Amino acid sequence: MDMLSTAMNIFGGYYETNRGWRHYRVPNKTYDIRFHPLTLEWECSCPAYKFKRGNKICKHIKQIQENRWKKYIKTMEYK
């Protein structure tokens, strides 16, 4: 695991740039998965995302979305 991924895991699983993009990483991968909360836009640096036509989504984006949804559900169960 590289240093950036280690730091992201320590500080909440993502880092945010000054332009508002949230950068995520999937375990054991170095692809940059980005999310912009204002435009709800997802991007990934993997080849599957770059060369796909139509519905631009890849398995890395799906994995991040599922993990975020599971965390949200867990927080709602205790309220």
Secondary structure, DSSP 8 states (H G I E B T S, - for coil): --HHHHHHHHTTSEEE-TTS-EEE--TT----EEEETTTTEEEE-SHHHHT--SS---HHHHHHHHHHHHHHHHHHHT-
